[in-house]
Amino acid sequence: MLSIRALSVARSSACGMWRRALTTRVAGTRDAGSAHEPAAQHQSYLKGLLSEDDAGAPWHQAPIEMVSREVQAPKPSAHESCGGKGGSQFMDLPQLERRTVPVIGVCAMDSKARSKPMASVLEQLQATGRYEVAFFGEKTILDEPVEAWPVCDFLIAFFSNGFPLAKATSYARLRKPFSVNSLERQFLLMDRRVVLATLAHAGVPIPFHVVASRDGGAQVHPLARHVVPPQVAAALEAGAHADVTEVDEDTLRVGHQVIRKPFVEKPCDAEDHNIYIYYSRAQGGGVRRLFRKIGNRSSEFVSGPAHVRTHGSFVYEEFVAVDDAVDVKVYTVGHEYAHAETRKSPVVDGHVRRNIEGKEMRFSTELTADEHEYARRVSQAFGQRVCGFDILRAAGRSMVMDVNGWSFVKGNDVYYDQATRILDARFQEALRHRWFARFVDPDAVGRATYESRWVLKAVLDVCRHADRTPKQKMKCVLHSAPVVALLDAGAEAVMRAAPDLHRVLAALDHANSSPHPDDSAATIGHLRDVLQRKIAQPGTKVQVKPLDGAALLVLKWGGECTHAGLVQAQDLGRRMRTDLLLINRSLLDDVRFYSSAECRVQSTVAAYADAFLGEMPAVAVRSDMLDDNSTDAKLGMDAAKQRMRDLFNYPGPVDSNPHCGPALRLPPEIGHPREFLHGICDLISRLVARMDRNFEAMGAATLDRLQPDWCCNENADLFRERWKKILSDFRTVDAAGSKLYDPAKVGELYDSLKYDALHNRRFLERIFMPTDELLSLPPVDHSPPSGPAYPPDPLLVQQDVRALYYRAKLLFDYVTRREYGIGPEQRRRIGIQAS
């Protein structure tokens, strides 16, 4: 037996000779090794190979060997063998690298190929270990010749806006993979006239309709004309009428056919979804215009007399009042499985019903025996094994009104399991039946290397840390000798370990008992008190930086990953792993992780990496990854912050503010910048004063009942301290006694508000209430809520807290984007210096 490597069909004239010779040899020569297959069947298989793509046939199609399988062909006689002198019919073919796993090629526009439903099915197919997945990608599909497209054994290819269907059909004819959906028959779905005629020929009930063809009739693409039955072609030709007359307000005549309102006007172009419904005079007249969903709208009603459109070709269908005002959408996988869902009909009021996740509400429904038969006929008539179409149910009858081609159900795990099971079974069946190999042009072998192919070869993933506790810090300049002695040989020292933090505490104790003349005893005492309470908390650290004869001591705490942050990091790691395994599994062969020195970043990286690789890899910690590492960049950022301080502290009218400019144009909601900050500080002062009164009135035990469980080692006292610090940092008093505001501190305010709204919602809503209102509240019920924990609107129930949040967000959005440069040129310079 002669071993032949699996190759693709050759296109040159010489290869054509090989094919003819091979056909003759297989059909006419038999031996004991191949006697179990009739010669006529061999010839039939090869004719099918050379005629049409195998997606046009049923699942049990002509057996053709997968491109990666090594198969056996009949052994030639001595005078016919390769290298013989008697005019050989078999030629020595170049050896190709054998693939052990068949490939599923996904040839579609990126938005469709990378959709969640598609990923759900492909992930399950790949999880079987029997397949690899190759995404062609838009760049390859649109710009590369089909000879350079990836070779695959099974092809998922379907039309959507911008997809080159004719080009994809050429690829399928060249490589001959097992195509899930017929590419040629997808051309039939482009024209609603062809769809209706095909459905009628297949015996599928459709609504009564008339056709106005102002373009000369349906134009079937040349690649699909051979699959159009003669009866369908005759029906299309007979129904091509261009004369349209509105007989009266309720009657339309097209050719010799008449249809009365209400009726539906659909463009013949199936990609045009601007569908109009015209109502009769008895119904009040008017027209409802349907369109692709925009937000929560899918149609609009226009009252008054309405005339049909006079430009373009249209199908006019009888309007069917559907049962229960719902449409039925059917999704087929193969000829034996169909899943159906109902949704609110867009003709009711145009409002889209959505669930709490923002998705359109749909409900599974059972199909009748007749509807199951219609699903089978639709799938067969259009050669679309994975297919979606719409059914109208009215008065005990069902009609098919539209066929959409490739469609997957959204968010239904049962459907994904069934689709995976059926596709896997069919793919395996195809592998068992494909018994003969194919040939390629030997000149093309090895030409498309891995390096030259448009395939994802690397991913650079830059992530921010996950959800964390609010970051807080205190800093002061100290001259005390024990504090200066903390410097690391005169250089900056960073202390995180408990023994080192206790050394700092001891130095502050000494500085407090014997203060330096240039140091403030009150500042040292406050710093010492804070460190003593934060010393055991994760993330607490002290930085000591050298100054002339002194040291700048910076105490930082908070900013650590919460339990939610770790879950976020793990979820992102799993999602990235799944995506990359689908796109190119070799990407996981060389993965490197880098982290800044911040604990919250290292925690995020650890959780992400463990989920991404399934084990904890080595992580390179880089202190130079912090954004303020560059001295030049920090100087630029400090200058930008100072200009904003000057802008927001100018007491005069806005028009005369010398710090304003095109890059610092204020939003109208802010108005006068200094008065806006003054209003924020007054609001914080009022809330903090209420909090202090509530703490005194309620006592520790009552406060604990407000919120017994706290996130990340926090408690009511630390909450109070954090909010009082926000006020003191936001507003200061200069030497002349004038109030100064620091807009850069809005980050801490906005950070705390978001954090508390997520993790301390009950306490945040109550502790800032007026005391009499708080004391009159019923006892807090800590049992799990039956519905959503908090209403989505308003964002925060407590009015002053809500007002503070919206003001803080407005200021945050304005300030933070300018902290890294005011104007494009300064931003570019700071970006270059920082990177």
N, C-alpha and C positions, 0 to 999 in steps of 0.2 A: 504494500500500500504506500502511496506517495503522500508524504506529509506536506500540506499546503498552509502557509500562514494566512490568516484572515486579513484581507485588504479591501479597499474600496473600489468601485467600478471605474475602469479606465475610460478615458475620453478620446485618446488619440486614435488615428486610423489604424495604427499598428495594433493597439490594444483591442480595437474592434475585431480584428482578425482573430486575436486570441479568444475573444468571447464566442465567435461563431464556431471556431474549432472546438472549444470546450463544450459548447452545446451539442455539437455533433458527437463528440466522444462520449459524453455522459449518456446521451439518449440512445446511442447505437451500440455501445459496448457494455457487456455485463460480465461479471465473474461471480465466483461463489461468495466473495466478501461483500457484495452489494445486491445480492439476489432478492433481498427482502423488500426492496423498493421497485415498483414497476417502472419500466422505462418511460412510459407516457407521463407518469406522475413527475419524474425528474424533469422532463421537458416542460411540463406545465409550471413547475416551480421557477425554472429559469426564465420562461416567458414573463411570468409575473414580476420577476426581479428587474427585467429590462423595460417594462412598460410603465408602471405607475407606482407612486409611493405606497407603501403598505398600509398607510393610515386609512386609505379609502376602502380597505377590505374589512371584514368582520374580525373579531378577536382571533379566531382560528384562521389566521391568514397563511399565505404561502410561506412555508418554512424557509427562512433565510438565515444563514449563520451570523451570529453576532460578530462585530469587528474584531473582538479580542480573542475569539476562541480558535484553537488549533483543531482542524478536522481532517478526515481522511477522504481521499478521492480514489477512484479505481486506478489500479496500477497499470500503466501503459505497457504494451508489448515492447520487445527489444528494439524493433526498428522505429518505434514511436517515442522512445524515452528521450529525456533531455540530453542533448549532446550527440544523439544519433545522427546518421547521415541521410536518413530517409525522409526529410521534410517533417521535422517534429511538430506536433500539435501542442505539446506542453513545453513551457520555457522555464528556465531557471529564474526564480523570482528573488528579489532582495529580501533579506531577513529583516523583520521588524521586531522591536521589543514587545514581548507578549505582556498584555495586561491581565491580571488575575481577577480583577473586579470590574464588572460592567459599569458603564457610565450613563447616568441620566443627564442629558443636556437640557438646560432651561433657556430657551430662546424667546425672550419677551422683553418688553420695555422694563426698565429698572423698577418703576413704581409698582408694576404687577408682579414681576419676578421676585421681588423682595418683600411682598406683602406678608402679613402675619398668617393668613390662611395657607398660603403656599409654603411658608416656612414650616408650619405645623405638620403638613403632610410629608414634606421632604425630610424633615428631621426624623420622623418615624421610619421612613423608608431607609434612611442611612443608618438608623440605629439597628436594623436587622443585620448589618455587616455584609449585606449582599450587593451593595451599590456604592458608588461614589457619585457626587453631584458636581456638575460643571455649569456655572453661570456664564453665558456668553457675554453679557454686558452690552449696554447701548453703544459704547465706542466700537466694539467689534461688529455689532449688527449693522450699524449705520455706515461705518467708514471702511471696513475691511472687506476684501473679496471673499466669497463663500469658501474658496479653497483654503483660506487662512482661518476659518472658523474651527473651533474645537471639534474633534471627532467624538461621536457618542454612539451608544448602542440603543438608547431609548430617547426619544425627542418629545419634549413638552414645548410646543410653539403655538402661539395664538396672537391674533390681531388685537391691537388697541391703538389709540391715536398716535400716529407717527411711526408705526411699525411697518417695515418694508415686506409686506406679505409675499409679493412676487419673488423677491430675493430669497426669502426663507424657503419658498417652494423649490427654487433652484438648488438650494443646499440639500433639501431632502431628496431630490432626484439624484444628486451627485453622491451623497454618502449612504443613502438608503437605510437610515435607522428605523427602528420600530417607532412610528409616530403615534402618540396617544390620540391626537385629533387630526383629521385630514386637513392639510393645509390648502389643497385645491378647493375643497368644498367650503372653506371659510369665505371664499369669494361670493358664495350664494347668500351669505348673511349681510352683504353690503347694501342690498336693495330690498325694501319691504315688499315690492311687487314680486320679486323672486321668492322671498320667504313664504308669502301667502300661497303662491302657485305651487310651491314644493309641498307645503303642508296639505293642500287640497289633494294633490296627487298621491300623498302617503295615506290618505283616508283619515286625516286629523281634522275634527270640526273647527271651523274658524267663523268669525262674525261675517254677516253680509257686508259687502263693500263694493264700491265702484272706484275706478282708477282714472285720474286725470294725468295723462302723460304728455307734457309739453316739450319733452326732450327726445321724442321719437320712440319712446319705449325703453324697457329695461335693457341695459347693456351689460351682458355677462362678460367677465374678463376672459380673454382667450385661453388662459390656463385652466379655466373651469368649464369651458363650453362642452367638452367631451363627457362631463359628468351630469349634464342637464338632460333629463329624459325628454324624448320627443314630445310627449304630452304636455310637459311643462313649457317647453319652448313654444308650442302652438298656442297655449293659453296666454302666454305673455304677448305674443304677436296679435292675437285677437282682441286683447284688452287694452291696446294702445290708443286711447282716445284723447284728443287735445281740446275739443270743444266743450266748454263748461259754461252753463247758463244758470243763473239764479232765477228760477221761474217766479217765485214769490218769496216772501219773508221767511218761509219755512221749508221751501223745496229747492233742491239742487238737481239739475240734469247734466249728466256727463255722457256724451254720445247718445245712445238710445236708452240708457239706464237712468233711473230716478231714485233719489234717496231723500228722506225727509228728516228734519231736525226732531230730536237731538241727534247729532252725529259727531264723530271724531275726525279731525283733519290731521293726518300724519304726513310729514315729508317722506318722499320715497327713499331719500338717503337715510339709511338706518343709523348713521352717526349723528343725525340732526334730531335732537330731542325736544325741539320747540313744537309741542303738540297742542292743538287748540280743540276745545270742546264747545260746540255751538248749541245753545238751548233754544227751544221753540218759543213762539210768542206766548203760548199757553203757560209756559214755565217762567215767564218773565223776561225771556230773551237774554242777551248778553253772551259773553264768551269767557271760558276759563282757560287760561294759558298755563300749560305745564312746562316745567324746565328741570334741568338737573338741580339737585338739592343745593341751596345756598343757605347755610346756617340751618335754621329751623323752618325754612320755607321751601315748598316744592311746586307751588302754583299760585296764581293770582287771578282774581275775577275782575272783569271789566264789564260794567253794565251798559245798557243801551243797545241799539241796533248794531249788528255786526255782520260784515261781509267777509266771505271767504277770501283767502289770499289768491292773488292773480298772477304771481310770478313763481315759477317752479312747478315741479310735479308732485302730486299728492295722492294719498290713498284716503278715501272717505269711508269710514266704518260706521255701522249702526252703533249708537251709544247703548251699552248694556248696563243696566242698574244692578250692580253686583250684590250678592247676599251679604248682609252684615257690614256693608261699606268697607270691605277689605279686599285686597288683591292677594292672589296666591302665586308665590314664586317657587318654581320647582328646579331642583338641582339633580342632575343625573351623574352617575359614575358607572360607565358601562351600560349594558342593556338591561341589567337585572335589578339595579338599585336606584332609587329616587328618593330624595328628601324634600319635603315641602314646608314652607313657612308662610304665614299670613302677616300682612302689614296693613296699616291704615291706608286706604286709598287716597291718593293725592287730589282726587276730584272732590273730596268732601269739603275741606276748607283750606287746603294748602299747607296746614301746619304739620310738621313732622314730630311725632311722639318719640321722645328719647328717654332712656333709662338714666339712672344716677351716674353711669359712666359716660354719658353723652352719646351713646350709640342708639341708632334707630331701633325702636321696640318691634320685635318680631316674635311670633309664636309658632311652634311646630304644629303641623296639622297632618292628619292621615289622608292619603290619596285613595280614591275609590279604585275599583278594579279597572274601570274604563280609563281613568286618568293614568294609572300605571301603564296601560297599553299605549296611550298617547305618548308618554315619556319614552317608551321603547321605540316607537315609530319616529319621533322627532330625532332621537339620537342616531338612528340608522339612516334616515333620509338625508341628514346633513353631515354624516360621517364624524360627528363630534361625540366622543365617548364621555368626556367631561363637558357638560353643557348646562345652560340655564335658560329657562323660558317662563313665560307668564301665562297663567290660566285665569279665566273669568268664570266664576260660578254664579249662575242666576237661574232661579226657578227650576231647579233640578237638573240643569244641563251644564256642561263644562265645555269651554272653547279655549283654544290656544290663540293668543293675540300677538305674541312677539317671541322671537328666539334670539338670545343674546350671545350665543357661543360660550367660550370658556368662562365658567363661573364657579367659585367656591363659596360655601357657606361661611359666614363670619362667626367666630366665637362659639362653635359647637363641637365639643370634643368627641361626641358619639359619631358625628358625621366624619370627622377627621380619621377616627379609627376605622370606620367602614371604607372610606376612600383609600386609606393606606392598604388595608387588607385586599381590596379588589385589585388595585394597581400592582401590588406585589405579586398576587396570584397570576395576573395576566403577563407580567414581565417574565416570571419564571416559566410560564407556559410557552411564551415565545422563545425563550432560550432552549427549551427542550425540543421544539419543532424546527429550529433553524439548523439545518444539517449541512449546508454548503457554504464555502467561503467566498469572499469577493476579492476583486483585484483593483489595484490603483495604478496610476501612472508612475512608473518607477522613478521618473525624474523628480517627482514631488516628495519622495521619501526623504525624511530628515530635513526638509527645507524649513518647515515651521518649527523652530526650536522653542524651548521654554522661554528663553530670553527674548525672543522676538514676538511672542504671542502677547495679545492684550489680555493679561490675566493678573489678578491682584497678587502682587509679590511681597508686599510689606505693608504694615500698618503702624503708624506712629500715633499712639493714643495718649493724649494729654488730658488728665482728669484733675478736677478740684477735689478737695477732701469732702467727705460726706457730712451728714447732719451732725452738728456739734453743739456743745454748750456755749454760751456767750463768752467771748474773749474779754478779759479785763486786765488792766495793768496800772501800776503806780510807779512813778519815777521821782527821784530827787537827787540833788548834788550834795554829797557829804564830804567833810574834811577830816573826820575822825580817823585817827591812825589805825584802829582795828579794822575799819571798813576798807581803807585804802590797802591794807595788808591782804585783803581777799584777792587782789589782782594776781593773775598768773604771771609771775616774773615781769610785772609791769604791763602785761598785755591783758586783753579782755578775758574774763573768766565767766563761764556759764555753768551753773550749779543746779542739778535736778535731783540727785540722790539725797536720801534723807539725811545721812551724816553731813553732807555739804550744806544742806539747808539749815541744819542745826548750828553749823559754824557761823552762818550769816546771822542767825537769831542771836547767838552769843555776842557777835560783834555789835549788833544793834543795842543789846542790853548794856554793853560797856559804853557805847556812844550816848545812850540815854542817861546813864548814871553820871557820866563825866562829859557833858556836851562840849564840842568845840565852839569857840566864840562865833564862828561864822555859820554854825548850823542851828536850825530851829528845833528846840526840844519837842515842840508839839508835833512837828512833822516826823521826827524820829519815833516818837511814841505811837503815832498813828500807823506808821509803816511796820513797826514791830508788832503791833496788835493784829494787823491784817495777816502778816506772815505766820503768826502763831496759830491763827484760826485756819489758815489755808495750807499749812505745811504738810498735812497728811493727805490732801486731795491730789488725785492724779492730775498731772499737767502743770503743777506749780513749779516755777523755776525762777531763778534770780540771775540777772546779767549784771556784771560789774565792769564798767568801761572806764579806762583811764582818762583823766582831764589834768590840766596843769595844777599839780599839788592837791588834787582832789579825785573823787571817783563818782561817776554817775551810776547810781544803783537803780535798777529797773526790776520790779517785782511783777511777774505775770502769772495768772492763773486762769482756769477755765479753758475753753476752746478744745475740749476733748470729745471724741466720738461718742455719740449716744448709742443706745441699743438700736434705735431706728437707723442711725448712720451705718452701723455694721451690716444691717440687713440690706440697706441700699447698695453698699459696696459688693456684697455677695451676689445680689440679684444682677447687678451690672456685669460682674465677672462671668456668671453663668450665661447671660444673654450674649455677651461678646464671644464666649467659647462656642456656643451653638452657631452663631452667625458665621464665624470664621471656619468652622468645620464644614459648613455647607459651601462656602465660597472656595476655600483652598486649604485643605487640612494640613498641608506642608508648612503653613504659616506657624503652626504650633511647635515646629521642630526647633526653632531658635527664638526664644522669648527672653527678654531682659527687662528688669524692673529697676526703676530709679525713684528715690524718694528724697524730699527735703528732710532736714533734721527735725522738723516739727513733729511732736508725738501724734497729733491728730492725723497728719498725713501718713505717717508710718503705720498707724492702725488701719487707715483706709486701704493702703497698699496691701497690707497683710491679708485683710479679709477678701479683697478683690482677687489677689494672686492665688489664694488658696482655692477659691471657687473657679477661677479661670483654668488652673492647671491640675486641680485635684490634689495638690500637695503644696507645701510652703517652700518656695524657691529662695535663692539668695537675692537680697535686695541691696543695691548700692545706694548708700545714704550720701547725698550730696548737699553740703551746706551752702554751696553757691547757687542753689536753685531758688533761694528766697528772693522776692522781688525787690527788696531794698538793699541787696548786697552791694550794688554798684554805687560808689560815692558820688560819681557824676550824676547818675540817674536820681539819687536821693536829693541832691541839691536842686535839680529841676522840679522834682515833685514838691519839695518844701516851698519853692518859689510860687508854684501854682496854688498851693494851699493858702499861702500868705495873701495872694491877690484876691482870693475868694473871701478871706477874712476881712480884708479892706472893703470889698464890695458890700458885704453884709453888715458891716459896722458903720458905714457912712450915714451920718444922721440927717443929712439934707435931703431935698427932693430927689426922686429917682432921675429926673431929667438932667440934673446937674451932677450926678454921681460920676466922678472922673474915672472910676474903675470899670465902668460899663464899656461894652464893645460888642462887635458882631458875635464873637465867640462866647460872650457872657450875657447874651440876651436872655432875660428872665421870662419864664412862663407867666401868663396873665394871672394864674391862680396865686402866685406868690405876691404880686403887687410890690409894695415897699419891702425890700429885703430885711432891713433891721426890724421893722414892725412885725414881719412874719416870724422871725426868730424870737422876738419878744413874746408873741402870742404862744409859741410852742413852749417856751420856758414857763410862762404863767400857767399854762395847762398842766405841765409836769409838776409845778409847785403845788397846784391845787390838789392833784392826785396824791402826791407824796404826803401832804398835810392830812388828807383823809386817811391814808394808810396808817400814819402815826396814831391818829385818834382811834382807829379801829383796833390797832395792836393794843392800846391801853385799855379800851373798853372790853375787849373779848378775852384776853388772857391766853396763855399758851395752850391750854387744853382745848378751848373752843377753836382756836386757830388750826390745831391739828385735825379737828373734825371737818374743817373746810376742805382740806386736801390731805388725806393721811399718807398718800404715796407720792414721793418726789423722784424726779429723774436725776441720775448721776450725782448722788450724795448731796443734793441741795436740800434746804429746808426753808421755813418761813423767814427766819432771821437773815439768811443769806439772800433771799429774795428782796427783803427790805433794804439791806445794805447795797445791793446792786442798783436799785432804783434811786437811792439817795446819791450814790456816786455819779449816776448819769446826770442828775441835776447839777451837781457841783462841777462836773467836767464841762458841761454845756455852757455854763454862765460863770464868768469870773468878774472880779472888780479890780481895776487898775489902781495905780498909786494915787491918782487924782480922785478916786472914788466913783469913776464912771463904770457902768456895766459894759462888759465886752462879751461877745458871743463867738463861739467857735463852730462854724458850720461843719467842719470836718468830723466833729463828734456825733453827727447824725448817724453815722454807721453803727455806733454802739447802741444808740436808742432804737434804731430800726431792727438791729440784730436781736435785742432783748425782747422787743415786741413780738417778733415772729417766733422766737423760741418759746416765749410764754404762751402764745396763742396755740402752739402745737403741744407743749408738754405740761403746762400749768394753767390750762384754760379755766378750770373752775375757780382757782384761786385768783387769777387775774381779773375775772369778771366780778368777783365779790369784794376783794380787799379794797378796791378803789371806789366802792359805793359810799354814799353818805352813811354815817354811822347808824342813824335811826332806821334807814332802809335795810341795812345789813342785819341789824338785830331783829328786825321784824320778819326776816325770811324764815320759811319752815326748815326743819332739819334737812341736811343734805342727804339725798339718797345715793349711795355709792354702788347700788346694784347695776349690772350691765344694762344699758339702755336697749329698749326694744327696737327703736328706729335709729336714724342717724343721730350721733351724739350731739351735734350742733347744727343749727339751720344754716344753709349756705348763704342766706341773705336775711338780715344784715350780717356782715362779716363778724362783728363783735356786738353783743347785745348791749353792753354798757356804753352809753352814748359818748361820754368823755374819752374813754379808751378808744372807741372807734374813730372819733375825731382826731385823736393824737396819731393813730395809725396812718390815716390817709394823709395828714400833713407831713408826717415823718417820711412816708414813701415818696411824696412829691419832692421833698428836699433831698432825699437820698438819691433819687434818679437824676436830679440836677447836679449834685455835688460830686458824687463818686466818679462819674465819667470824666470829670475835669481835673481830678486829683493827679492824673497821669499826663497832664498837659492841657493847656487851654489853647485850642486851635490845632489844626493838623500838623503844622511844622513842629511845634513843641512836642506833640505826642510822638511824632516820628523820631525826634531826637532822643527823647526819654526811652522809647522802645528800643532803639539801637544801643543806647548805653546800658540798659538793663540786661539785654540779651547777649 
